[in-house]
Amino acid sequence: MIKLAAISVHQNSLLSARWVVPVEPAGAVLEDHCVALRDATIEAVLPRAEAETRFGSYARIALDEHVLIPGLVNAHTHAAMSLMRGLADDLPLMRWLEGYIWPAERKHVSPEFVKDGTLLACAEMLRGGVTCFNDMYFFPEAALEAAHEAGIRVSVGMIVFDFASAYGSDPDDYLAKGLALRDRWREDPLVSFCLAPHAPYTVSDATLRKIATVAGEVDVPLHIHLHETADEIARSLAEHGVRPIERLQRLGLLGPGLIAVHAVHVTDDEIALLARHRASVAHCPSSNLKLASGFAPVAKFAAAGINLAIGTDGAASNNRLDMLEEMRLAALLAKAVARDAEALPAHAALRAATLGGATALGLEARIGSIAAGKAADLAAVRLAGPGAAAFPELMPCYDAVSHLVYCAGRQHVTDVWVAGHHLLQGGITTSAALLGLDTRAKLWQNKLGSHLGT
């Protein structure tokens, strides 16, 4: 088992914030409240005066200019692809994949690549308030080890393709390796797993049937790219005679554990079908825009009662692993697509980026909101400052949640806790595992750049 690298030890702490937004109950904003942390857990949420009486012996952390929120949950990413940030921009999805990304992966992806890329992603995500990410990539054990060393919570995708790669020889090999990894790590409190068939166009019916059987035997979500592009739909109709969601339904893969990533091109009937099966959607607005995939009908998801989560996708198709930016884009795009200014209001966007992601991953009992008994996964965002020159972009502040979604950026995140460990302090990561990343990133840049002639 990998040990945490220079992560601060637990101490009982009392976080005193100007605003606490617990996400549950919906719409709540608690002013001048405290959150008491005991070891890895939230012990209590209560007014400041009462907290100072009950928890006077706890180490006090003053967040007098901050909003304290649950840690953000990145519901879909390919963390190691941080090393491919900007490698092949301004291309449609299939040209991007087939002409650039897949050739680069065949030549360069290894456990070392995945670990270094994931460490880079962990550093970026922690600095933006992310405390948990759902990953899908080759060599998942290397990604898991990187996340564990960094101290961040991770949901590891047991990835499956029909084609061979440096990681797996065939679908059975991918599945066997993923399940063996789960067996080794299933008791770790910061690690969970998803079955992760890549996409309908890279996984056959026979393989999807095997995954359906496995899904009936292990209690993990099913994480898959689904209805991302119009080309995907056309290809499915040509090869299978049905659209991908109907294909998955016929193969027994629709259910409450399904995380439909992107879900851009969906009909009203398909939205109703996803809702009926209590599936979740992982909405990736920046990636959908950058690859010109289209606009997800987020307001319709909400109207149907579908659980909405938010993801960044990988840095190769987004260039940023910035969940605050994704929240803002998700809220703005939902309004424009629905032509309804009330679509996905700020509180709903924050829920999608926290409890929505936790629910999709089956972790809602442990993370995603600020409540006694839940894991101490928290982020503090500074919304005010002393003096007129401090954060003029955040002045004045009438509504903390509106400011968080529409005004604040990841540069305003000052502190992050994962399971009570203070992993970001004053904007600086505390894990020794995240040192020296600039050198390793440059080495990989030289390798990948020479391969593609950049």
WOZIJO-V87826 format. One record per residue. N is the residue number from 1. SS is DSSP state (A for helix, B for strand, O for the rest). PHI is phi in degrees with one decimal (999 if undefined). Layout:
# WOZIJO-V87826
N_SS_PHI + N_SS_PHI
This chain:
# WOZIJO-V87826
1_O_999 + 2_O_-72.4 + 3_O_-93.1 + 4_O_-63.9 + 5_O_-98.1 + 6_O_55.5 + 7_O_-84.1 + 8_O_-59.4 + 9_O_-72.6 + 10_O_-64.8 + 11_O_-143.1 + 12_O_-70.4 + 13_B_-130.7 + 14_B_-121.1 + 15_B_-92.7 + 16_B_-108.6 + 17_B_-119.4 + 18_B_-64.8 + 19_B_-131.8 + 20_B_-118.6 + 21_B_-111.7 + 22_O_-78.0 + 23_O_73.9 + 24_O_-116.1 + 25_O_-69.6 + 26_O_-57.9 + 27_O_85.5 + 28_O_-74.3 + 29_O_-133.3 + 30_B_-100.9 + 31_B_-93.7 + 32_B_52.2 + 33_B_-113.6 + 34_B_-125.9 + 35_B_-121.3 + 36_B_-93.0 + 37_B_-112.6 + 38_B_-118.9 + 39_O_55.8 + 40_O_-95.8 + 41_B_-125.4 + 42_B_-76.5 + 43_B_-89.3 + 44_B_-163.8 + 45_B_-126.4 + 46_B_-158.9 + 47_B_-58.9 + 48_A_-58.8 + 49_A_-61.6 + 50_A_-66.1 + 51_A_-63.1 + 52_A_-66.8 + 53_A_-77.9 + 54_A_-76.1 + 55_O_-122.4 + 56_O_-62.8 + 57_O_-85.0 + 58_O_-76.7 + 59_B_-63.5 + 60_B_-92.8 + 61_B_-120.8 + 62_B_-88.0 + 63_B_-123.7 + 64_B_-71.8 + 65_B_-117.2 + 66_B_-118.6 + 67_B_-105.6 + 68_B_-102.7 + 69_B_-128.2 + 70_B_-61.0 + 71_O_-57.4 + 72_B_-71.8 + 73_B_-113.1 + 74_B_-84.2 + 75_B_-79.2 + 76_B_-159.5 + 77_B_-156.6 + 78_O_-122.1 + 79_A_-58.6 + 80_A_-63.3 + 81_A_-71.6 + 82_A_-55.3 + 83_A_-73.9 + 84_A_-109.6 + 85_O_-57.9 + 86_O_77.9 + 87_O_-66.3 + 88_O_-149.7 + 89_O_-92.6 + 90_O_62.9 + 91_O_-131.8 + 92_O_-68.7 + 93_A_-52.2 + 94_A_-71.0 + 95_A_-65.0 + 96_A_-64.1 + 97_A_-68.5 + 98_A_-74.6 + 99_A_-91.7 + 100_A_-131.6 + 101_A_-68.9 + 102_A_-62.8 + 103_A_-60.3 + 104_A_-64.5 + 105_A_-65.4 + 106_A_-58.3 + 107_A_-85.5 + 108_A_-118.2 + 109_O_-71.7 + 110_O_-151.4 + 111_A_-57.1 + 112_A_-66.3 + 113_A_-60.1 + 114_A_-65.3 + 115_A_-66.0 + 116_A_-64.0 + 117_A_-65.5 + 118_A_-71.0 + 119_A_-60.2 + 120_A_-60.7 + 121_A_-64.8 + 122_A_-60.8 + 123_A_-61.7 + 124_A_-64.8 + 125_A_-68.3 + 126_A_-59.4 + 127_A_-68.3 + 128_O_-106.6 + 129_O_87.5 + 130_B_-84.0 + 131_B_-115.1 + 132_B_-148.8 + 133_B_-136.2 + 134_B_-104.5 + 135_B_-107.9 + 136_O_-140.4 + 137_O_-167.2 + 138_O_-65.6 + 139_O_48.5 + 140_A_-61.7 + 141_A_-64.4 + 142_A_-66.9 + 143_A_-65.1 + 144_A_-60.8 + 145_A_-62.1 + 146_A_-63.1 + 147_A_-62.0 + 148_A_-65.0 + 149_A_-66.3 + 150_A_-73.9 + 151_O_92.2 + 152_O_-90.7 + 153_B_-77.3 + 154_B_-139.7 + 155_B_-105.7 + 156_B_-95.1 + 157_B_-81.6 + 158_B_-83.5 + 159_B_-72.3 + 160_B_-138.9 + 161_O_-127.1 + 162_O_-86.7 + 163_O_-100.0 + 164_O_-77.6 + 165_O_-145.7 + 166_O_-62.4 + 167_O_-89.3 + 168_O_-138.1 + 169_O_-90.8 + 170_O_-162.4 + 171_A_-56.4 + 172_A_-62.9 + 173_A_-66.8 + 174_A_-57.1 + 175_A_-62.9 + 176_A_-61.2 + 177_A_-67.1 + 178_A_-64.7 + 179_A_-68.2 + 180_A_-65.0 + 181_A_-63.1 + 182_A_-61.0 + 183_A_-60.4 + 184_A_-73.5 + 185_A_-115.6 + 186_O_-65.2 + 187_O_-90.8 + 188_O_-72.7 + 189_O_-69.1 + 190_O_-99.3 + 191_B_-123.9 + 192_B_-134.6 + 193_B_-138.7 + 194_B_-130.5 + 195_B_-72.9 + 196_B_-135.4 + 197_B_-61.2 + 198_O_-59.6 + 199_B_-166.8 + 200_O_-58.8 + 201_O_-85.6 + 202_O_-118.7 + 203_O_-135.2 + 204_O_-80.8 + 205_A_-59.0 + 206_A_-60.0 + 207_A_-68.3 + 208_A_-63.0 + 209_A_-64.6 + 210_A_-62.3 + 211_A_-65.7 + 212_A_-61.3 + 213_A_-64.4 + 214_A_-63.5 + 215_A_-60.4 + 216_A_-74.7 + 217_A_-102.3 + 218_O_-120.7 + 219_O_-93.8 + 220_O_-137.1 + 221_B_-68.2 + 222_B_-115.4 + 223_B_-113.6 + 224_B_-148.3 + 225_B_-65.1 + 226_B_-150.7 + 227_O_54.3 + 228_O_-80.1 + 229_O_-131.3 + 230_A_-64.8 + 231_A_-63.5 + 232_A_-59.8 + 233_A_-64.4 + 234_A_-61.5 + 235_A_-64.3 + 236_A_-65.4 + 237_A_-62.8 + 238_A_-70.1 + 239_A_-92.0 + 240_A_-123.8 + 241_O_80.2 + 242_O_-142.3 + 243_O_-75.5 + 244_A_-57.3 + 245_A_-63.6 + 246_A_-64.3 + 247_A_-59.3 + 248_A_-64.2 + 249_A_-63.0 + 250_A_-62.7 + 251_O_-91.0 + 252_O_79.7 + 253_O_-106.4 + 254_O_-85.3 + 255_O_178.3 + 256_O_-65.3 + 257_O_-89.7 + 258_B_-74.2 + 259_B_-109.6 + 260_B_-85.4 + 261_B_-85.0 + 262_B_87.3 + 263_O_46.1 + 264_O_-82.2 + 265_O_-102.0 + 266_O_-129.5 + 267_O_-85.6 + 268_A_-60.3 + 269_A_-65.5 + 270_A_-70.0 + 271_A_-62.8 + 272_A_-62.8 + 273_A_-65.6 + 274_A_-61.4 + 275_A_-65.0 + 276_A_-62.5 + 277_O_-89.6 + 278_O_57.9 + 279_O_-77.8 + 280_B_-108.4 + 281_B_-115.9 + 282_B_-98.5 + 283_B_-88.6 + 284_O_-123.6 + 285_A_-62.7 + 286_A_-64.0 + 287_A_-63.9 + 288_A_-59.9 + 289_A_-71.9 + 290_A_-66.7 + 291_O_-91.9 + 292_O_54.8 + 293_O_-75.3 + 294_O_132.0 + 295_O_-120.0 + 296_O_-69.4 + 297_O_-82.6 + 298_A_-62.4 + 299_A_-62.4 + 300_A_-68.9 + 301_A_-58.9 + 302_A_-63.0 + 303_A_-63.0 + 304_A_-83.2 + 305_O_84.1 + 306_O_-75.8 + 307_B_-68.0 + 308_B_-104.6 + 309_B_-116.1 + 310_B_-126.9 + 311_O_-134.1 + 312_O_-91.3 + 313_O_64.4 + 314_O_-82.7 + 315_O_-66.8 + 316_O_-71.9 + 317_O_-114.3 + 318_O_-139.0 + 319_O_80.4 + 320_O_-139.7 + 321_O_-106.3 + 322_O_-117.8 + 323_A_-71.2 + 324_A_-64.9 + 325_A_-65.0 + 326_A_-65.0 + 327_A_-58.5 + 328_A_-62.5 + 329_A_-62.6 + 330_A_-59.1 + 331_A_-65.6 + 332_A_-68.1 + 333_A_-65.4 + 334_A_-58.1 + 335_A_-66.2 + 336_A_-67.0 + 337_A_-65.6 + 338_A_-82.5 + 339_O_53.4 + 340_O_-144.5 + 341_O_-65.3 + 342_O_-92.0 + 343_O_-68.0 + 344_O_41.3 + 345_O_-65.6 + 346_A_-56.4 + 347_A_-62.0 + 348_A_-68.4 + 349_A_-64.6 + 350_A_-64.9 + 351_A_-61.1 + 352_A_-60.3 + 353_A_-82.7 + 354_A_-128.3 + 355_A_-67.3 + 356_A_-61.4 + 357_A_-65.8 + 358_A_-60.5 + 359_A_-64.4 + 360_A_-57.6 + 361_O_-87.2 + 362_O_73.2 + 363_O_-112.8 + 364_O_-65.6 + 365_O_-78.1 + 366_O_-112.0 + 367_O_-140.0 + 368_O_103.3 + 369_O_-149.6 + 370_O_-99.1 + 371_O_-149.3 + 372_O_-56.9 + 373_O_96.7 + 374_O_-83.2 + 375_B_-62.9 + 376_O_-82.1 + 377_O_-104.8 + 378_B_-141.3 + 379_B_-137.2 + 380_B_-112.3 + 381_B_-118.2 + 382_B_-81.8 + 383_O_-108.9 + 384_O_-148.0 + 385_O_-163.8 + 386_O_-72.7 + 387_O_87.9 + 388_O_-68.1 + 389_O_-84.4 + 390_O_-80.5 + 391_O_50.5 + 392_A_-60.7 + 393_A_-69.0 + 394_A_-109.0 + 395_O_-108.9 + 396_O_-82.3 + 397_O_-117.1 + 398_O_-96.0 + 399_O_-144.5 + 400_A_-62.5 + 401_A_-73.2 + 402_A_-58.2 + 403_A_-62.4 + 404_A_-59.6 + 405_A_-81.4 + 406_A_-101.4 + 407_O_-117.1 + 408_O_-70.6 + 409_O_-128.0 + 410_A_-64.5 + 411_A_-67.6 + 412_A_-94.9 + 413_B_-77.0 + 414_B_-107.9 + 415_B_-142.0 + 416_B_-140.4 + 417_B_-121.1 + 418_B_-124.8 + 419_O_49.9 + 420_O_83.3 + 421_B_-81.3 + 422_B_-86.0 + 423_B_-88.0 + 424_B_-131.4 + 425_B_-127.0 + 426_O_60.1 + 427_O_83.8 + 428_B_-118.3 + 429_B_-68.8 + 430_O_-105.0 + 431_O_-83.0 + 432_A_-62.9 + 433_A_-65.4 + 434_A_-99.0 + 435_O_-88.1 + 436_O_73.7 + 437_A_-70.9 + 438_A_-63.3 + 439_A_-65.9 + 440_A_-66.9 + 441_A_-62.9 + 442_A_-65.9 + 443_A_-62.0 + 444_A_-69.6 + 445_A_-60.0 + 446_A_-63.7 + 447_A_-67.6 + 448_A_-70.4 + 449_A_-65.1 + 450_A_-67.8 + 451_A_-64.7 + 452_A_-99.6 + 453_O_71.5 + 454_O_-107.0
